[in-house]
Amino acid sequence: MRILYSLVFCGFSLLILFLSEAEAFAQSPPGVTEFQEVESDMKRFYVALSRLSFAVGAISGLLGGLRVYNNWQLGRHHIDVQVISWFSACIFLATMGIFLSGLFGVPIT
């Protein structure tokens, strides 16, 4: 008789365990919808920010070119450092867009 009660208790315990596990698997973890919203917002903002970065890079390149040209016309012929720094800044802006695209998993558009 005691074995029968043990088997019934074990069977009932296993039934409760399986039912609670099925309910736990049916629920999504907390915060999944928020992460999906942030991911879609990040993809939307990334395109706008990358275009802004290229616009800032273009303006910076034009201003740097004008500054180097002005210094050259004024007779300051040691402008190698300025040319290298402005060129490096433009290359940095262009490569950061590609790097951030890979980091956030957003395709380059």
C-alpha positions in Angstrom: 0.0 0.0 0.0 2.8 2.4 0.8 4.4 1.7 -2.6 1.1 2.6 -4.3 1.0 5.9 -2.4 4.6 6.6 -3.4 3.9 5.8 -7.1 0.7 8.0 -7.1 2.7 10.9 -5.4 5.5 10.6 -7.9 3.1 10.5 -10.8 1.2 13.5 -9.6 4.5 15.4 -8.9 5.7 14.6 -12.4 2.4 15.7 -13.9 2.6 19.0 -12.1 6.3 19.4 -13.1 5.5 18.8 -16.8 2.6 21.1 -16.8 4.6 23.9 -15.2 7.4 23.4 -17.7 5.0 23.6 -20.6 3.7 26.9 -19.3 7.2 28.3 -18.7 8.2 27.5 -22.3 5.1 29.1 -23.7 5.9 32.5 -22.2 8.5 34.7 -23.8 11.3 36.0 -21.5 10.7 39.5 -20.2 12.1 42.3 -22.3 12.2 40.6 -25.7 9.7 43.0 -27.2 11.6 46.0 -25.9 14.8 44.6 -27.4 13.1 44.2 -30.8 11.8 47.8 -30.6 15.3 49.1 -29.8 16.7 47.0 -32.7 14.2 48.5 -35.2 14.8 52.0 -33.8 18.6 51.5 -34.1 18.3 50.4 -37.7 16.1 53.4 -38.5 18.4 55.9 -36.7 21.6 54.4 -38.1 20.8 55.3 -41.7 20.0 58.9 -40.7 23.2 59.2 -38.5 25.4 57.6 -41.2 24.1 60.1 -43.8 24.7 62.9 -41.3 28.3 61.6 -40.7 29.0 61.7 -44.4 27.6 65.2 -44.7 29.8 66.4 -41.8 32.8 64.6 -43.4 32.1 66.4 -46.7 31.8 69.8 -45.1 34.9 69.1 -43.0 36.8 68.0 -46.1 35.9 71.1 -48.0 36.8 73.4 -45.1 40.1 71.6 -44.7 40.9 71.8 -48.3 40.2 75.6 -48.3 42.3 76.0 -45.2 45.3 74.2 -46.8 44.8 76.1 -50.1 44.8 79.4 -48.2 47.9 78.6 -46.2 49.6 77.5 -49.4 48.7 80.7 -51.2 50.0 82.8 -48.2 53.4 81.2 -48.7 53.4 78.7 -45.9 54.8 75.7 -47.8 55.2 73.4 -44.7 51.6 72.2 -44.9 52.3 68.5 -45.0 50.9 68.0 -41.4 47.7 69.8 -42.2 47.1 67.8 -45.4 47.7 64.5 -43.6 45.5 65.4 -40.6 42.5 66.5 -42.8 42.9 63.5 -45.1 43.1 61.2 -42.1 40.0 62.8 -40.5 38.0 62.2 -43.7 39.2 58.6 -44.0 38.3 58.1 -40.3 34.7 59.2 -40.9 34.3 57.0 -43.9 35.7 53.9 -42.2 33.7 54.5 -39.0 30.5 54.2 -40.9 31.5 50.8 -42.2 32.7 49.7 -38.8 29.5 50.7 -37.0 27.4 49.1 -39.7 29.1 45.8 -39.0 28.9 46.3 -35.2 25.2 47.0 -35.2 24.3 44.5 -37.9 22.8 47.1 -40.2 23.4 46.7 -44.0 25.3 49.5 -45.7 22.8 51.5 -47.8 
